[in-house]
Amino acid sequence: MLKRTICEHLTNLNELRTAREHICEECVKTGDSWVHLRTCQTCGVTLCCDDSPNKHAMKHFHASGHPVIASAEPGERWLWCYVDEQMASY
């Protein structure tokens, strides 16, 4: 059985950023809706997930290079690294 190493983007996190508000800041500006929310672990912005029509969290990663998001959904405790396509629970 292979043991997978957690990527450096995930292991280098010093604190967990949580959603300031449970809204997609970009969808609110355009009057759009979202499915789930994700919080960037670099800057703290909360945006919509890849299942949402606008995929703002993914767009934020491509524009900023900020690699890690956390689910902002109640009861979900996981992180995702876009760069290494790796998930970790906390």
NORKA-V506701 format. One record per residue. N is the residue number from 0. RES is the residue in one letter. NEAR is the number of other ideal C-beta (glycine too) atoms within 8 Angstrom. D_CENTER is the distance of its C-alpha to the mean C-alpha in whole Angstrom. Layout:
BEGIN
N,RES,NEAR,D_CENTER
N,RES,NEAR,D_CENTER
END
This chain:
BEGIN
0,M,2,29
1,L,3,27
2,K,4,25
3,R,5,21
4,T,4,20
5,I,7,17
6,C,10,16
7,E,5,16
8,H,11,13
9,L,13,12
10,T,7,15
11,N,6,16
12,L,10,13
13,N,3,16
14,E,4,14
15,L,7,11
16,R,8,10
17,T,7,10
18,A,8,10
19,R,5,14
20,E,6,14
21,H,6,13
22,I,8,13
23,C,14,11
24,E,11,13
25,E,10,14
26,C,16,15
27,V,8,18
28,K,6,19
29,T,7,20
30,G,5,21
31,D,8,19
32,S,6,17
33,W,13,14
34,V,7,13
35,H,11,10
36,L,15,8
37,R,14,4
38,T,14,4
39,C,17,5
40,Q,13,7
41,T,8,10
42,C,6,11
43,G,9,9
44,V,8,9
45,T,15,8
46,L,14,8
47,C,16,9
48,C,11,8
49,D,6,10
50,D,5,13
51,S,14,13
52,P,7,16
53,N,12,14
54,K,10,11
55,H,14,10
56,A,13,6
57,M,9,8
58,K,10,11
59,H,12,9
60,F,13,9
61,H,6,12
62,A,6,14
63,S,9,13
64,G,5,12
65,H,10,9
66,P,11,8
67,V,14,6
68,I,12,2
69,A,14,4
70,S,12,6
71,A,11,8
72,E,7,11
73,P,3,14
74,G,4,15
75,E,6,12
76,R,6,11
77,W,10,9
78,L,13,7
79,W,11,6
80,C,14,8
81,Y,10,9
82,V,7,12
83,D,9,13
84,E,5,12
85,Q,10,12
86,M,7,11
87,A,9,12
88,S,6,13
89,Y,7,14
END
